[in-house]
Amino acid sequence: MPRIPLIEDLTREPIPNGLNLLVEFDSKSEWYTTSLTIVAGWLKAGGTVLYNTAAQPPDTVRSLLGKLGLNAEDFEKERKLSIFDFYTQTLGQKSKEKRAPSLKVSDLSIDFSQQYFRGGTDPEMLRMWDNASTMARFNDERSWIEFELTRRFPLATIQKSTLILPIIKGVHSDWAYKQLETAADGIIEFILDETGDETRNLIRISSLRQTHFDSKWHEVKFNQSHEAKIDQQNTRK
């Protein structure tokens, strides 16, 4: 099974497959760029990625993966990468992508029941969003949370796949955060530290079932290719 870049840099043992990982990120942080480093690392290790893009156009995702040394189109042809375009629909436009699911959880719930729950196990698959908070803009919050808890989260156990579900800090109700946090197998926080002369992107694992982990804050730095890396020496005091 491929390892999860950045996140497994902070664990003392491999993360088991079939887990749901919740990421809570600051709106001003570099989470979107970081998420693509995770995708690129998983693909390079031979895994399969289903990437839901709601905050950026699919072609932007392909371009950024290109800077990380991957030809997204080749991975798509090999069915190693599937980009699901939610972004275009948020603009009220029709997507040109092969995969453009509905923004309505009532429609998605039917799709999950008819298609995904019938599939076999796939421990090599990473199911990932750039920003799942987008769904709350187009659905009642309780309906959205119910969908996550009864459809998207159970699929990890059924498929033995790995889910990374990122949501923005501070925009949902306390009830919504508690429901997702209780159901998740692990919680990762990604923030922008603005206390010094320069801003710093920081990551930590605040909880993770079945796995020993480092709970300290670590700085995430980016090279010229926009690849994110953990600075193991630079922890938050």
Secondary structure as the mmCIF struct_conf table of DSSP 4:
data_model
#
loop_
_struct_conf.conf_type_id
_struct_conf.id
_struct_conf.beg_label_comp_id
_struct_conf.beg_label_asym_id
_struct_conf.beg_label_seq_id
_struct_conf.end_label_comp_id
_struct_conf.end_label_asym_id
_struct_conf.end_label_seq_id
TURN_TY1_P TURN_TY1_P1 PRO A 5 ILE A 7
HELX_RH_3T_P HELX_RH_3T_P1 GLU A 8 LEU A 10
STRN STRN1 THR A 11 THR A 11
BEND BEND1 ARG A 12 GLU A 13
HELX_LH_PP_P HELX_LH_PP_P1 PRO A 14 PRO A 16
BEND BEND2 ASN A 17 GLY A 18
STRN STRN2 ASN A 20 PHE A 25
TURN_TY1_P TURN_TY1_P2 SER A 27 LYS A 28
BEND BEND3 SER A 29 GLU A 30
HELX_RH_AL_P HELX_RH_AL_P1 TRP A 31 LYS A 44
TURN_TY1_P TURN_TY1_P3 ALA A 45 GLY A 46
STRN STRN3 THR A 48 THR A 53
BEND BEND4 ALA A 54 GLN A 56
HELX_RH_AL_P HELX_RH_AL_P2 PRO A 58 LYS A 67
TURN_TY1_P TURN_TY1_P4 LEU A 68 GLY A 69
HELX_RH_AL_P HELX_RH_AL_P3 ALA A 72 LYS A 77
TURN_TY1_P TURN_TY1_P5 GLU A 78 ARG A 79
BEND BEND5 LYS A 80 LYS A 80
STRN STRN4 LEU A 81 ASP A 85
HELX_RH_AL_P HELX_RH_AL_P4 TYR A 87 THR A 90
TURN_TY1_P TURN_TY1_P6 LEU A 91 GLY A 92
BEND BEND6 GLU A 97 LYS A 98
BEND BEND7 LEU A 103 LEU A 103
HELX_RH_AL_P HELX_RH_AL_P5 VAL A 105 GLN A 114
TURN_TY1_P TURN_TY1_P7 GLN A 115 GLN A 115
HELX_RH_3T_P HELX_RH_3T_P2 TYR A 116 ARG A 118
BEND BEND8 GLY A 119 GLY A 119
TURN_TY1_P TURN_TY1_P8 PRO A 123 GLU A 124
STRN STRN5 MET A 125 TRP A 129
BEND BEND9 ASP A 130 ASP A 130
HELX_RH_3T_P HELX_RH_3T_P3 ALA A 132 ARG A 137
BEND BEND10 PHE A 138 ASN A 139
HELX_RH_AL_P HELX_RH_AL_P6 GLU A 141 PHE A 147
HELX_RH_PI_P HELX_RH_PI_P1 GLU A 148 ARG A 152
HELX_RH_AL_P HELX_RH_AL_P7 PHE A 153 GLN A 159
TURN_TY1_P TURN_TY1_P9 LYS A 160 LYS A 160
STRN STRN6 THR A 162 ILE A 168
TURN_TY1_P TURN_TY1_P10 LYS A 169 GLY A 170
BEND BEND11 VAL A 171 HIS A 172
HELX_RH_AL_P HELX_RH_AL_P8 ASP A 174 ALA A 183
BEND BEND12 ASP A 185 ASP A 185
STRN STRN7 GLY A 186 ASP A 193
BEND BEND13 THR A 195 GLU A 198
STRN STRN8 ARG A 200 LEU A 208
TURN_TY1_P TURN_TY1_P11 ARG A 209 GLN A 210
BEND BEND14 THR A 211 THR A 211
STRN STRN9 PHE A 213 PHE A 213
BEND BEND15 LYS A 216 LYS A 216
STRN STRN10 HIS A 218 PHE A 222
TURN_TY1_P TURN_TY1_P12 GLN A 224 SER A 225
STRN STRN11 ALA A 228 THR A 235
#
